[in-house]
Structure formats: C-alpha cells, structure tokens
Amino acid sequence: MNPRMGELLSVQAPMVQALAEIGWTHIPGSQLDRQEVSPFIESEIIDALVRLNPVIAEEPARAEEILRQLRTLPLTVVDQGLMQTNQAFMQWLRGLHTHEFIGTHGSQTVKLIDFETLSNNSFIVSDEVRYVTGRKAVRFDLVLWVNGFPLAVGELKSPLEPRVSWERGALDLLEVYQPDHPGFFTPNVLTFASEGKEFRYAALGADLRYWEPWGPVQDSPRLEDVLKATTSLLKPSTLLKMLAHYTVFESRDNDDPGASLVKIIARYPQFDAVELLVPRAKDPSKNRALIYHTQGSGKTLAMVFAAMQLVTDPALKNPTIVLIADRVQLVRQMWDQFRTTSMPKLQVPEKASDLFKALREDRRGMIFTTVQKFKDAPLLNERENIIVMVDEAHRTQNGDLGNAMRRSLPNANLFAFSGTPLAKLNRNTFTTFGDPDDHKQTLHSYGPDDSIRDGMTVPLHVAPRKVEFQLDREALDAAYEELSEQEGLTEQEQEIIASRAGRNSTFFSNPERIRQVTEDMIEHFYSVIDPLGMKAQVVVVNRAACVAYTEQLDALLQARYEQQLAEAGDDDPVPVRDEVAVVMTVGDKSDPAEWEKYSLSEAQEEALLKRFRTHSDPLKFLVCTSKLGTGFNAPIEGVLYLDKPLKEHTLFQTITRANRTWTNPETGAPKHFGTIVDYVGLGEGFARAMSPADPSKAPKDLEMSGLIAKFAMQLETTMSRFAGIDIDKPSADTLFQAQQRLPNEQAQEHFAANYQMVHKIWETIAPHPDLKPYKPQYRFLSQIYNSIQPPETSPSLLWHRLGTKTLDLVHEHMSEIRVTRAGTVIVADAETVQQLIKEGYEKEVKDTTGMTPDQVVDSIAEKLKRSMKDSDEDHPVYTSLAERLEKLRLQALDAVEKSIDWLREAFELARDVTAAENAERESGEHGLDLLPDPHIGALTQIFNEFAPADSPAIIERVVKDVDAIVKQVRYDGWAATAEGDRIVRREVRNTLRKHQMHTVPGLFDRAYEYIAEHY
C-alpha cells in the first residue's frame, strides 16, 4: 500500500471522524470557502465579527475595518518574526484589542471568539488543506479552524512506513512548514503530530524535546490511545482554554540557545491541576488544597497558569494573589517566571513592613515574598478573596513562620505546591494544606514515576563509591592521650573533644580523602559526563569542605590544563582551562578571612549560575553544601557528586537537581539520565527519598534485611553485658542494675562504642516496621547511654582551641585511603531498588532441571571458557575475558541474590564478547568466531551451543527474551533518537519484569548495555 494511503486510511480518517464526534464540523480542504494564499477563512471571520460584536452587527460593513488589520499581521511576519507576530495575534484572539469604528465615538473591544458561550463559535476541521506562499505550496494534513482562524495544525504519518514516528511529522512542522510558510501560523495555538501510535503536541518553535504527550504515556500505545489524547486536547472547550489561559510568552536572557521570546503552553498535569485549583478557589465551602508535583515537572509554571486565571476572574472580585517561598532565591525565580510572561500587577516587597503595608492597604494583583517576612506578623487582612500560593510548602509551613502567615490572613485560600510533601507527626504538609475530602488529601498528584514515564524528567542512576581507609586506633589513642596531658584536659573535656572528633565531618575533611575523592570525580567526569557536554554539581558536608574541595578541584583542573598544553601540537586548537566555583554563604564573624574571596552578591551569584547553565562556558563544576539543593534549575547538570549524608526529602530535592531533560545544542544528543555518584554509602536511603509520602499510612519501606540483621547482631552484642536484667518493666532500679555492669571508665567506653554503632544503624533505617520488636531493648540501651554521659557543658571554646589539633591527629592516623567503584543502580522510584525476586526461584530451577544454580552456572561458564580458548588462545581480549569467566565460574550460587549476580555478569560478558567481535571484524580480522550466526544474539548462541541439555529453563527464557529485543534493533540509527532509545529501555524493563527481575539493582543496565552493542 502507498504510505500516503496508509496515512489517510489508518490515521487521518479516524482522527477526523473522532473530532467530528466531539463538535467539529468536517469540511475537506478542497471545499473550504477560502483562497489558498490566505491563512484565514474570511467568510467565517466576517460572520463571527457580526455575530459577536453589536457595533458591527449594526453595520456589517464595519467588519472590513477589522479584517484589514488582521490581514496585515501575516504579511509582517517576515520582518517582525513569527513568535512576535503570534504573540500580537494572541492579543486579538483573546479579545484584548479595541477599535474606534468609522462613524462612532470611542473605542470598542473587538471580540473574535466567544470563550463563555461555545455555541456562538464555528468549529471546522479540514484535511488536505493547501496553502501557497509565493511559488511554494504546502498541504497540511489537518487544520482546526475556530471562527475562520487556523488555531491548530497537525502532521500525520503512516504507521505502515518503517522507522517513521511522530517525530518526522513534528520535524516537518518545525523545520519546513513554520519557516517556509510562517503566515499560516500567525494565529496558531498549538501544533500536533502522530503516526497512529503516539500523539505529541507543542507550541510554535518548540524544539523536538519539548513536544509533549497529552495524558500518561502508554507502554504499548495504540490508535485508540491516540484518538483519546486527540479528542481530549482538541475538544473545542479545551483548545479555547489553551488559548485563553494556558499559553504564555517568556522573554529569556539568551543563556539558553534559541530565541529571546519563547512560547510555552501547558503540559497535561499542569492543565489538570489548574482546572481543579481554580474552581476550588471560588468554592465558598473550601479554602485549601495541596498540589503534589515532583521536582522538575513544572510546578512554577502551574502557578503561573493558575495566577493568570485567578487574578482576572470576575467571580473573585479583583483578588490579591500572594506567592510565597522560603528562600530569596526562589522568590527571585518565581518573580522572573511571572515577569518574563508579561503578567500584570506584580509587587515584590523588600521589607516585612512593606509587605504588611501592602496587605493592610488592600492592594490587589500579585505579591511575591518569602515566608520569613511574616515573622511576628499581626492580623493583616481578613478578606476572603486573598489567595496564597506556597512553593515548596513542605519546608517551613509547619513551623512558627507558617503559623504566623496563616494567622495574619485568617480567611485566605491556601494552596500548597510541593515536590516532597511530608507526612510526619510534627511536619505534615497534608494536614496543613490538604482537604480531607480530597483523595489522599491531595487535589492533584504527579509523582516521579509519572514524570519519568512521560519524559518530563529523566531517570536517576546512582553510581556507588566505597571510600575505605585504615585507622590506627592504638597510635591515635596514644597521641590523643598525649594531647590531653599537654592541655590539661579533664575527663569531661576529653569526652567533648572526642565526641566532636568522632563526627562524620572529621573523616570527610581528611585532606588525603578529599584528594582521592576529587581525583575520582575528575576521572569520572571527563570520561563519562564531559563528552556528553554536561556539567557537574558537587555537594559536600559543610562550608569548610566547600573550600577544600574547590581548591583541590581547581588544582586538578590546572594540572589537567597544563598537561593538555604540553601535549598540544602546533596545529591543535588552544586548550580551554575548565573552571570550578563555590556557592556558599560567607560573612559570619567566625568565618576565616581567606573565605572572603568566595563571598558573592546576589547579582554575582546569578551571573555565576548563568555561566554554569551555558553550554559553551568553561565553568564545569559547582561546589556547595546547602545552597542549590532546591530552587536551582540547570538542565545541563548531568552528574551530582554527593559527599554529604542526607535523608528523605532533603536527599530527594538534592539529587533531583540532575533529573531535568536537556539536549546537547551541538550534537542534538538528549540526556538519557542524570547520574548521582554517591561517596557516602546512602544505600536504600535513595529509595526512601524517592518514595512519596502518604498521609493514610507509613511511607513505603524498603527491603533492608542486611541492615536489620546487622542491627540485630550488634544489638545482641551490646545487650549481652546486661543479661538477666528485666527490661520489660523499666524503673530506676533497672537502670541502677545496668550501671552496676559498667563499673569503670573502660567498661563505659566499651559500652558507648557499641551503643554508638547500634544507634547509627537505628537512625539509618528507622522507622522500618521490622525494628519494632527491638524497640524496648534499644530504648533501654539509650537510657543507659544517656545516664552515663558527663554533665552538659559548652564545647564551643574548647573546640575552637583544640579542634584543629584534634582533627590533625585523626587525619594523621588515617591511612590507605582509597575509592572503589560498584555497579550502577537505577533509582526511578522506591520499587526499582527493591529486590523482589519471587520466592521459591531457586527451588523452581532445581525442580525444573535437577541441578542447583551453582552447577548450572559452573557448566555454562566452563563451556564459554573452553570455546574461547579453542578459538584463539592468544586473542588480545582473551586474557581479561578468561579471568572474568573464571571468577564467574567460581562464584557460589547458594542464594537467589548470588544467581542474579551471575546473570548480571553474564550480560556484561556477552556485551564484551560482542564488542570484541565487532572490533575485530571492523579491523579486518577473523574475530573470535564464537558468534557464527549474525541473526541470533550472543547470549542465545552461547546457550544453544554450550549449555547442557538440562540448563535451567528460566535462565534460558530470560536470555532468549533479551535477544529477541536485539533482533529488533539491528539496523543503523535505532538509537539516534530519544524515542528509539526509550522504546528499547521500556522493552528491556518489561522483559525483566516478566521474569520478576525488574527490580534487581544493575541487571537492567547490564542487559541494556549488551543490547546497545548491536545498535
């Protein structure tokens, strides 16, 4: 079948029919009452002008006065620019233009569209619409006309054409039709594209990365899903809402490649949230709501779209909109977002008194402020049409500042926007802002999984690092004892110093550790991140570490630059010296004088961040500790190096700085994921952070059997000293008996060391339900520990005097510091990092084959090794592969996790064998001859040729399912687009899910990397 016929019959005709069923009148393009050189149906425009404007109805000839001005706009597009002309046309379409008609006195508002009574408008859908510009002619697949104006244009492709997707249609609109025929797009609201499988839409001029789905992305999209999205977005009422309320023009400062004026239209979660929020603001029986939208999904724009409607809604009688953040930086960003979209009536009080005055004096419009300005606020205004929108509401709204704000505006409507709402006893965003009648006390929810699924944010990969060192405890104890004698410290003072020295920051600040970690950062960055054109954020434990890491990174960058200079030839381009900068608060009286050079004004900091966001700028690293964790949007950030212990929502907000979508402006390559390099060992803390809070139950926990077992073992060891004491009925006598078991200082120190281990594990994994049985014992040990602590004393002066000396002692006795790497784990949500291997897996293998997993793996590995050896013992890749095979063979598979580890290694080996084959053949060599059949993947051939007859069926099924994907992607260019890569990733994940292996850390990566060798 002709692909064009396939497009018409399989996509275009069903779409036209679906649109006709929801209120659009179908008139084929060839039958429209219009000239092909005009972008309008002028007869429809004249009818609408007469119908909607009484002054024109009195004298229909007056319509020509308006039509003359409207015709002029497409003619000026070449000189003015499409975006500027489109913005001007939007003003006309929204009814914001006035005109003094000939023979009348005074200007009259001109109404082109009736947004209130839809039946007063004409809605026409046309297919095969010709438009002629000069000698160029184009035929648009679908055009949607409202009162004669082409508000939406669609480009469709045939699903019968191989390797053609909606992207081809989008590129036709973006790169051909809009540049060559801009006049037709001057009234345009949106464009859309589909190949019958997926549906995407975008504003004029939007790069391919900004073409969005309308509704959740489906794993297996069908025409039915496309038609559902089409009729939902292009329903007459929705299209007119997009025109009236969900379109903004943003002026940018050119730190992003592209035009200074950018058109933005709402994504579907923003639209859905605001469609719920606006009626809630007008409901006299309700006055609050929580909107949970994950980090990076566009919360601030949702606030823009909501404010656009609320500030102009007649039902709210000229309201006051108060937009609140907890940091000046966030207020500035919100202000910039609103200012650049030409929003009216914007105010930013500089002082609390200015804020109080504005609210007392009943000022209307929008006020931007921080929550801190409400400190000690009196009653300011009791009006009911005050609407408060709080960004990142989980941080401060449960404390005194939030309470003060609500007391000062007792009748205000309260709307909270949060990417990490909290559900804790003392900090509960749901209780503070959620309406109990809303599902889960949330008006609208759009979580991390939703955002990743729809491509609005990218997944996060965690690359664990293990920072190991040896501590010479005996020598350190002796040195510390000598220091104590020299300084004449009492036992209490020694305890204070030892306590301070035992903090995490002591070990994090070791200069040698910093050197090792920063060297690892540099090696990783320039081998993995920099080639992709992205940049790095470094988060460290405190401000002193900020300075130390910045200076060390700067020294390494200088050394790298000097090496590049020395290696550069006469004809080579001059190397660029990459830079590192620190963003931290400086100015405290106790700050060292040498820190002053890192002090930045607000303008300097903003300029620095702009440099970081700019692809061509050599500023590659930003170092911080508490700044830039929230409210910082830099899509170019490809990696976050984390060397600071964080928990829950703070960890979530920090690591999601790397989840923004981005496309390299030089190569066009998209960011597939953000990387978190973890030097702390946070483990399951990542999954806890990614799990959304639920007000109705405890947050989703993780499988942490290893940590819990370690905790139980340490608890048992610590409790053994108190055997026989009845802890079920604690009393003073119980505590006394326990203290009797600690008769001297040595015993107390030994107990304290054991307790600290118990305490640290408890703090790491609490509140896991499996800890509940241990709670009485843990509480008992805590009481004992607290009871033997010395009296409280002020440690500040003591640490100021001896802290540096003490830290030097500790650092001198830390040796053999090294950074080692582990496998990468995908963190998309809590589920993806749980190991939910089906119970009885090992039993299933044995029941099926009669062999244990270790026997199966030993057999396969031996066959692999022998095959490679027989092929070419001196092959250049044989040695390393053979060593890995031997290691694989020797692994004991006495548990499910070990068998999965083996499968993970098998994927990696198959990938490397395939890579070796490809490399040899590309260089003209014969190769290993291990893979004689190019139509079957490496894994399947290995199993077919070398696996024993009774190999485990479940392993063979996984292998064959993965190689089925390989077979589908063996043509050039499969991964050339983000969409192709996304499909492969989805199929790999579905395959692993099919065998209940989708949550195994690292397994997805190994399988995906193996498949990628065939691209």
N, C-alpha and C positions, 0 to 999 in steps of 0.2 A: 504494500500500500504506500502511496505517496505520503511522505511525512506530513506534508501540509494538510492532506485529507485526514490523516490521523489526528492532527491537532484540532481540526474543525469538528470532527465527529466525537472524539473521545474527551475533549476538554472544553472547547469553546461553546459548543451547542448545549451541553449540560449546564454550564455556568450561566449562559443567557437564560435558559429555562428557569434555573433556580432564582435568578434575580427577578425575573418576571413574576414569579410566585410571591415575592415579598414587596411588591408595589412599584416595580419599574416597568414601564411600557416599552416593549421591544419594537424598535424601528430599524431595519437594516441600514447600514451606512449609505447605501446607494439610493435610498428612498427618503433621506433627510431633506428638509426644506432649507438647504444652505449651499453657499458657494464653496468649492473646495479650497479656495485661497483664504477663507475666513475661518478663524478658530471658533466662531460662535454660530448658533442657530438664531439668527437675528429676529425672525418672526416670533420665536418663543420669548426672547428678551423683551420685545415690544409688548407682547401680551402680558408678561409679568409686571412690567412697569405700569401699565394701565390698571392692572388688577390690584396692585399693592400700594399705589400712590394716588390718593384722591385728587391732588392737584394736576396730575397727568390725566386721570380719568375725565376731568372736566374738559381738557383739551388734548386728546390723544397725540396730536402732532408734536406736543412737547417732549414726547419720548425720544425724538430725534436729537434733542439737545444733550441728553444723557448718553445716547448711543454713540454720538460723535466723540465724546470723551473716552468712552470705553474702547472704541476702535483705535484710539491713539496709543493706548498702553502697549499692545503687541508690537506696534511699529517702533517704539522707543527701546525695546528690549536689547537690541544690539549695543546701543550707546549706554544704557543705564545698567545693564546686567540682568540676567534672569531672576536672581534672588531678590534684588531690589524692586524689580517690576512686580514680581509675585507678591512681595510684601505690600506694595501700594494697592494691588488688586484686592488683597485680603481686606483692606480697609473699606473698599467699595462693597464687597460681598457681605461684610459684617454690618453694613448699614451705618458706617461712621462718617460718610461724606454728606455734605449739604450742597444745595444748588439754588441760586435765585433764578427762577424761570423768567423768560421774557414776558413782560406784561404783568408781572406780580411784584409785590413789595416784600422783602425779607427772604432769607434763605430757608429752604425746606430740606428736611432729612430725606435722602433718597433710599428707598427700600428695594433691593434687588431680590431678596429671599425672605420668606416668612418663616422664622425659626420657631414661632409659637404654634401656628396652625399649619401643619404639614400639607393638608389638603389644598391649601392656596398655592402650592408649587406644582410644577410639572417635573416628572422624573422619567427620563428616557435612557434606555440602554441600547447602544448600537454596536454592531460588529462590522468589521471590514470598513473602517472609516478612512477615506483618503484625505490627505492634506498636502497642499502644494505650496512650497516656498521657492520663488524664483523658478529655476529649472529642476529643482529637486522635489520629488514626490515621495510620500510615505503612506503606508497603510497600517493604521493602528488596529490591533485585534479587537479590543473592547474599549469603548468610551462611555462614561456615565455623565449625562447632562442634567443639570438642575436649572430650570428656567432658561435653558439655552446655553449655559456655561459648562464647558468640559471640566468637571471637578475631579474626575478620576480617570486614569488611563491604565489599561492592563496589557501586558505582553504575555502570550501563552506559547508553550512549546509542546510538541507531541511526545507522549510517553513511549512512542514506538521508536524514536530516534535514540540509538545507543549513545551513552555518555553525555546526554543532554539533560540539563536540570533547569530549575527556575533561575539559576544564576545566569544562564545565557540570555534569558529574557530580560533580567534586571540590567545586565550589561548593555543590551540593545537600547533600553530606555535611557540609561545613564550616559553612555559613551557615543551614541549615534543620534537618537531621536531628540533628546534635550539640546545638545549643542547645535544640531543641524536645523531643528525646527522649534526654536525657543518660543516663538509667538503662540503656538498652540498651548504651551504650558503656563502662560502668564496667570490664568485663573486657577491653576491646579492646586488641589488639596493634598492628594497623595497619588502614588503610582503603585502598581502591584504586578506580580509575576507568578506563574505557576506552570508546571508540566504535568499537572493532574495527580501528583503525589504529595507535593508540599506547596504551601502558599506563603508568600512573603510580600511585605509592603514597606514603603519608605516615603520620606519627604523628598522633594526636589533636591537634586545634587548630592543625595546621601551616598556615601561610599558603600560598596557591597557589604562591608562588615556591619553596617547599620540597618540593613534590611532585616526586619523582624517578623517572627510568626505572630499571628493573631490567635491566641489561645495556646494551650500547652502543646509542645512538640510531641508527636506520637512516635513510638518506636517503629511501628510498621504502618506508615501513612498510606491512606487510600484516597480515591477520588471523593468518597463520602466525607472524609475529614476536610478535604479542600473546599468542598461546597459548603460545609458547615462554617468554616472560617470566612469564606467569601460572603455568605449571607449575613453573618454576624457583623463583620466590619462594614460592609457596603449596604446594609439596611439603610433606607433613607434617613431615618432619625439619627442613626449613629454617624453616618457620613457628615450630616449637618452639625452634629455635636463636635466632631473632629475639627470642622471649620471654625465654629464659634468659640469653643472653649479649650481645645486640646492641641492648638498649634501656636508655637512661639518662634520668634526670630531672635537669635542670640548673636550679639556682637562679640567677637573674640579678638584677642591681642596678638594673634599670629604666632603663638608659641606652639600651635598645632598646625601642621601643613594644611593649607586649604584656604578658602575664602574667609574674609573678615566677618561676613554675615552668613549665618548658618540657620537653616530652618529645621525645627525639631517638632515632631508630632509624638503623641503619647504612645507608649507601649501598652499592651493589653492589661498588665497588672496595675499600672498607673491609672488607666481609664476605669477599670473595675473598682479600684479603691476610692477614687474621687466620686464616682457615681453613687457610692454608698455614703461617703462623707458629707456631701452637700445636703442631701435630704436630712441627715442626722443633725446638721447644724440648724436646720429650720424646724426640727421636731420639738415642740414645747415640752414634751414629756421626757426627753433625753437631753443630756448635756455633756456627754463624754464618749470617747471611743479610742481604741488602740489599733494602730496600723503597723503590722509587723512585716517589714520588707527587708530582706537580708542586705548586708553590706555590698555596695557596688551595683545594686539593681535600680538606682534612680529615685531614692526617697525625696531628695530635694526638689527634683522636677515634679514629682507628685504634689508636693506642697505648692509649687508654682501654679500648676493647673487648678488645684483647689482654690487658691487665693484669687486667681483670675475670675472664677465664678462668684465666690463669696463676696468680694469687695464691690461687685457691680449688681448683685442680685437684689431686685426691688423688695423682695419679701423680707430681707434683713435690714431694710431701712438705714442704709448708709452705715455699715458696721465698722468696727475697729478690729483689725487683724493684728495680733501680737505674735511675732515669730521669735522663738527662744532657743538658744543653745547654751552650753555650759562653758564654752571657750570663745575668746575673742576671735580666734582664727576661724571657727565655724560660723560665727556671725558674719564675718567678712565674706566668707564663701557664699553664704546664703544671700547676703546683700548683693554680691556680684552676680549671682544667678538671676535674681529678680531685676537688678538694674539693667543688665545686658538684654533682657527680654522686654524692655520698654514698659514695664509695669508702672502704673500711676501711683502717686501719693505715697512715696517712700520716706521713712524717717528713721534715723539711727541716733538715738540719744547718746551723748558722750559720757554723761554722769548720771548717777542714780537720781539726783534731784531733777535733771532734765526729763528722765523717764516718768517720775512721779507727776511732774507738771503736765506732761503730755496727756497722761491718763486722767488726771483730775480735771483738765480743761476740756475733756470730751473730744479730743482730736480724732478725726476719722482717717481711714486709709490704713496703711501698714506701718507697723513699728517693729524694728529689729533690735534685739537686746540680748544680753546674757542673763542667766538666772541669778548670777551674783548681785546684780543691781537691785534685786528685790529684797536683799538683806535688810531687816528691820523696817520693811515697808508697812505703812499704816493702811487703813481702808482707803482705796484709791478711787474705785468706781463700782457702782452696783448695777450698771446697765447689763441687760441680758444679751444685747447684740454685740458683745465683745467675744471674739473667737481667738483662743490661744492655741497655737500650734508649736509643739515642742519637738525639736530634733534631738535624736539620741537620748530619749527621755529616761532610759534606764539608769543613767549615771547619777543624777542629782535630785530627781523629783521625789524621792522617798525620804529626803533629809529635811533639815530646817529650812533651806532655801526654797525648796518646792512647796513646803507648807506655807511659808510666808507669801509666796506668789499667789497661792490659791486663796489665802485669807484676804489679800488685798483686792482680789477680783472675784468676789463670792458667787456671782451669778454668771460667770463666763462659761462658754462652751470650751471644753478641754479636749484637744486631740493630740495624741502622742504618736510620734513616728520613731520606731526603734528597729534596729537590725538584730538586737540581742536583748529582748525583754527578759526580765528576771522574775523568778518565782521562788523567793526565799522568805523566811519568816519576817525579817526586818527590811527587806528590799524587794517589793513585789510590784512590778510595773502593771501587772494585770489588775490588781486590786486598786491601784491608784487611778488608772485611766480606763480600764476595761469596763464595759457594761455587762452586768451579769446575764442579760438576755442574749448577748452575742455568743456564738459558738466558741468555746474556749476563751470567752471574754475578749475576743479579738474580732474587730469589724472586718478586717481583711488581712489575709496572710499570704506571703510569698517568700518561701524559705530558700536555703542554699541549694537544695536538690532541684527545686523548680527553676532557679536561675541558671544552674549549670545545664540542666536538660534543654532549656530554651536558648542556650548560647549567649545569655546576657552577661554571665561571668564565666571564667574558666575554672576547671578543677585545680585543686592544690595538691602538689606532690611534696611529701616530706622526705628529705634525704637525711637520715640519722647519721650523726657522728658520735664516736666514742672518744672522749678526751680522758686518757689514762695517765696516771703518774704514780710514783713511789714516794711514800712519806717516811723518812727515817724518824720514827717516833721516839726512840731512845735518845738519839742525839738532840732532837728538838726539845724533849723534856729537860735534858741536861742544860741546854742553852737557855731555856726559859727560866729554869731554876736559878741560873747564874744571874740573869737579868733581874729577877725578883730580889735576890740578895743585894745586888748593886743599888737598886732603887728603894730598898727597904719596904717592900710591899707587904701588907697584911694578907692574911688568907682571903679575906673578903675582896680586897683589891685584886689579888691574883685571879680570883674567880671571875670578876668583872672583865678583866683583860682577856682571860681565856675564852670567856663567852663571846666577846666581840670578835676575837681572832678566829673563832670556830664558825663564823658565818660564811655563807656561800661566797659572799663578795671577796673574802680573803683569798680563796682559791681562784676565783675568776680574775683577780687582779694580778696574779703572778706574771711578771714580765715575760718569762720564758713560755708560759701557757699562751699569753697574748701573741707572742711571736709565732708559735706553732699554729694557732687558730687562724691568724691573719694570713699566713702563708698558704694554708689550706683554702681560705676564701679566694685569694688571688689565683691560685691554680684552678679552682673550680670555675671562677668567674670567666677567666679568659679561655677556658677550654669548652665551657658549656653555654654561658649566658651571653658574653660579648659577641660571639659570632652571629648570634640572632639579632643583635642590635639593641638589646635591652640593658637595663641598669640594675643597681643593687641598693638595697637598704640594709643597714646593719643596726641591730637592736642589742644593746649591751646593758649590764646590770646597774650601772649608776653613772653619774656625770664624770667622775674620775676615770672610769673606764672609757667613757666617750673620748676624753682627751687622749688616753693611752692608745686606744685603737686607731684614732685618727692619725696620730703621729706615726704609729707603726705602719699603717697602710700607706701613708704618704711616703715613707722611706722605701717601702717595697715598690711603689709606683715609680719613684725616682730611679731606683736600681733597674727596673724594667725598661724605663725610657733610655737610660744610658746604654744598656745592652743593645737596644734597638738602634741607637745612633751608631754604635761601634760596628754593628752587623750590616748597616745600610750601605748599599753601593752608590756610586756616583749618579746613576740614573734612577735610583729609587726615590719615591716621594719622601719628604722630610717627615719623620715620625711625629706623632702628636703626643704630648705629655698628658696622660689622663690624670684626673684630679679626684680628691676626696674632700668632703666638707662635713662639718658637725653642726647639728641644730639642737641646741640645748639652752636652758635658761641660765644666764650668768648675771651676777650682780649682788649676790648675798655677801654680807660683810665677812663671812668666814671663807669665802672663795679665794683660792690662791691668786695672786696678782697676775701670774702668767696666763690665767684663763681669760683675762680681759680681751685678748685678741679674738676670742671666739664669740664675743657678745655681738648680737645682731639687732638692729632696729627692725620694726615691723616691715618697713619697706625693703630693707636689705634681705630679710628672711624670705619675703615673697619673691624677690628677684632671684635669690638662690634656688628656690623651688622651681621657678620657671626655667632656669638653666637645666635643672635635673630632668624636667619633663621634655626638654628639647632634644630630639634625636641626634642632631649634629654637634651638640655641645660636649666637650670632653669631661664634664663633671659626671663621673660614673658611679660614685659611692656617696651615700648619705648616712652618717652615723648619728644615732640618737638613743635616748633611753626611755623617756616618757612622751616626748613630743612625737608628732607624726604617727601616733598609734591610731588616732581616729581623725576624721575630717580631712584626711590627706588623700587626694586623688591623683595618682600618677600611673596611668595605664602602662607606661614604658617600663615600670618596675617588673622585672622578670624573676627576681630572687630576693628573698628576705633571709639574711643570715641572723639567726636567733641565738644569742648567748646570754639570755636573761630568763630566769624562771618566771613563768606567767601562768595564770589559771583562768579557766572558764571564759566569761565574756570579754575579759581583758585580752586573753590569748586569742580569742576569736577575732576581735577587732584588729588586733595587731597583724595576724597572719593574713587576713583578708585584704590587706593593702596590695597583695600580689595577685588578686583574683580578677583584675579588670581586663577586659578584652583590649587588644592592641594589634595593629598591623604595621609591619616594618615599611616605612614610606619608600625605601629604596628597592627592596626585593618583593614587596607585596605579600610576604610570608606572615601569616597570623600567629599570634601567641596561642599555643595549644593548652598550656597550663602554666601556673605560677609555681615556683619552687620555694620551699622552706627548708633551709639547711639548719638542722637542729643540733647545736653543740651542748645542749643541756640534758637531753635524755628525758623529754617530757612524755614519751610513750603514749599511753591511752589518754593523756590529757588533751591531745588534739581532738580525739573523737568526742570527749566530754564537751569540749568547747564548741564543736560543730553541732551538737545535739540541741534542738530548740527546747526552750523551757515550756512546760505545760502546767497551767495553773491547777489542773484537776488531779495531777499525780506527780510523783517524783520524776525528775528528768531521766531520760533514757540512760541506763548504765551500760557498762562495757564488760566483756568477759576478761577478768583480770585475775584468773586463777593463780598465775605465777606469783603476782604480788601478794595476794591474800595468803598463799601458802607460806611465802617468806615472812609475812607479818605474823602468822600463827606460830611459826618456828621461833622467831625472835621473842614473841610474847611468852612462849613456854619457857625459853631460856631465862628470861628476866624474872618470871614468876617462880622459878624453881627455888630461889632464895627464900621465898615466903610460904613454902609448902606447909600445910597444916593449919594455916590461919583461915578462919571462916570469913569470907568476904561477902557472903550473902546478906549479912546484917551488919553493915559498916557502922562503926562507932569510934569514940575516942580510944577505947581500949584496943580496938582493932589496929588503929594507927600506931598506938604505942607498941604493940607486939611487933609490928612491922619494923619500926625504928630500932627495936632491940636487935634485929637481924643485920643492922648496919652499925656495928659497934665502933668503927673508927673511920678516919678520913679516907683510907684506901678503899674500904668497902663501899663508902658512899660514892666515891668517884667511879668505881667499877659499875655500881648500880646506875649512876647518872649516864654513863656512856651507853649502857644497854637500853636505858629508857629513851634516850635521845633517838636511838635507831628505831625503836617501836613508834615513837611519836612522829618521826618524819614519814614513815610509811603510812601511818594512820592519816596524816594530813594530806598525803598524796592521793589516797584512794577514797577517803570519806566523801560522801555518805553512802558507800556501797552497802546494799542490804545484807551481804554476806558477812559484814563486820558486826552485825547486831549481836550474835552470840558472845562476842569478845568484849562487848562494851563494859560490863561490870569489872572485868579484870583490868581493862585499860583505864577506867576511871579510878580504880583502886591504886594503880601504879602512879597515876598523875597526882593523886593526893599525897602519896609518899614523897614523890619527887618535889612537889611544892613545899612539903613540910620541912625538907632538909636544906632548902635554899637559904642563903645568908640574908640578913635584913636588907631592905631596899636602900640603895644609895645612889647618888647622882654619879654617873660614869663619865660625863662629858669631859670634864677637865682631865681626869685620869687618862682617858683615851687620847685626848689631844696631846698629852705629854708623852705617852709611851706607845701610841698606836702605830706610828711609823716604824719604830724599833721592833715592835712585835711582829708586824707584817713582814719585815725584812727577815726576821728569824724563821718564820714559817716558810717563806719563799726559798730561803737558802737550803732548807731541808726537803724541798720537793724536787725530785729528780726523775729522769726517764719519762719526761712528759712527751706524749705522742698522740696524734689524732688519727683514728682509724675510721674507715667508712663501712657502712652497712648498706643493704638493699634499699631501694626506694619504695615507699608505701604511698598509695593514693589515698588522699583524705578528701572525699566528697561529702561525706556525712558520717554519722556515728556507725551506721551499719557497715560501711565499706571497710572499716578497720577492725570489725569483729571477726573472729574465726568461728564461723557457724558450720563447720564441717559436719555433715549428717552423722548422727550417732550410729555405730554399727558398720561404718565404712570398711574398717579393716576386716571385720568378720565377713562382710559381703565378698571381699576379694578372695578370702580363703575358701568360703563356701563355693564360689564360682570356679576356682582354679585348682584347689587343693594345695596351693602354695601360699606361703606367707609373703608379705610385701618385700621383705629383705631378700628372699630367694628370687623373686621376680626381677627386682632391680639388679641384683648381682648378675643374673643371667643376661639381661639386656646390656648392661654396661660392658660385660666381658665380650659380648658379640661385637659391640661397637668398636671396642679397642682392637680386637683381632682384625676386623675388617679394615680399619685404617692402617694397621701395621702391615697387613698383606699388600695394601695398595702402594705404599711408598714409605718405608721406614725413615727415610731421610727427608721427608717432606718438611718444608720450612715451618709449617704450623703444627707439625705432628707433636713435637715435644710438649708444648703448652697444653694442647688438647688432651694428650695422653695423660699428663699429670692430673688434669681436671677429671678425666674419666676414672682414673684410679681412685681419686678422692671420692668421686660419686659412688664407685663400686663398694668402697669400704664403709659408706655410711650405714649405720644400723637403723633399720626401719621397724622399731618396736613400738611406734606410736603413730597416730594419724598425722600429727604435725610433721614428723620426720618423712613420711611418704610424700607429703605435699612439698616438703623441701626438695626432695629428689625430683619431683615433676618440674619444679621451678628451675632446677639446674639443667634438666633435660631440655627444656625450652631454650635455655641460653646456649647450650652446646649445639643444638640443632641450628640456631641462628648463626653461630660462629662457623660451623661446618659449611653452611650455605654461603656465608660471606667469603670463606676461603675458596670454595668452588668458583664463585663469581670472579674473585680477584685473579685466580689462576687462568681462567678462560679468557678474561679480558686482556691478559698479558700474552696470550697465545700458547700457554702451557696446557698440558693434558688434564690437569686437575687431579683431584683425588680419585675420580671415578667411583665415588661412593654413591652418586645420585644419577644413575643412568637414564631415568625417565623424567624428562622435564615437565611432564604433565601431572606429576604427583609430588607432593611436598616432601621435604626431607624427613620429617617425623614418620610419616606413613611408610616410606620406603625402608627406613630403619626397622620398623616393626615388622613389615612384611617379610623382609629378608632374614632378619637375625633374631627376632623374638621367638622364644619357644612356643610350641603349639598351645600350651596351657597358660599363656600370659593372661594377666587379669583383664577381664573384658572391659571393666570401667575405665581403665587407663587407656586401652586401645580406642574406646569411644571418644574420649577427650581428644586424643591425638588426631583421629580422623575428622572430627568436627572442626578442629582448628585448621587442618589442612584444606577443608572444604572452603574456608574463607580465603586461604592462599590462592586457590584455583580461580577465585572470582576477581582477584586484584592483580593478576599477572598481565597487565598491559601498562604502557607508558602513561604517566600523568595521573594515575589514580589519586595520589596524594598531593596533587598540585593545587587542590582547593581545600579549604577548611571543611567543606561539606563532605568530600570524599573521605577525608581522614576521620571525620566524625562518624560516618557510617561504619567504617572498619572498627573503630573503637566500640561502637554500640554492639556490633555483631560479636566481637570478642567477649564483651561483658555478658551478652546473652548466652553465649556458649558455655562460659564458666558457670553462669547462674543455673543453667540446665543441669549441670553436674554438681550443684551445691558447692562450688569452689570459687564463687564470685567475690567472696569477702576475704580471701586469703591474701595477706599483705605481699605484694611483689609479684604474684602469679600473673595478674593482668599485664604488668609491664613486660614480663619475660615473653608471654605469648604474643603481645603486640609487637615487640621488637623483632621477634622471629619472623612474623608476617611482613613487617616493614622491609626486611631484606629482599622481598620479592617485588616491591614497588618498582 
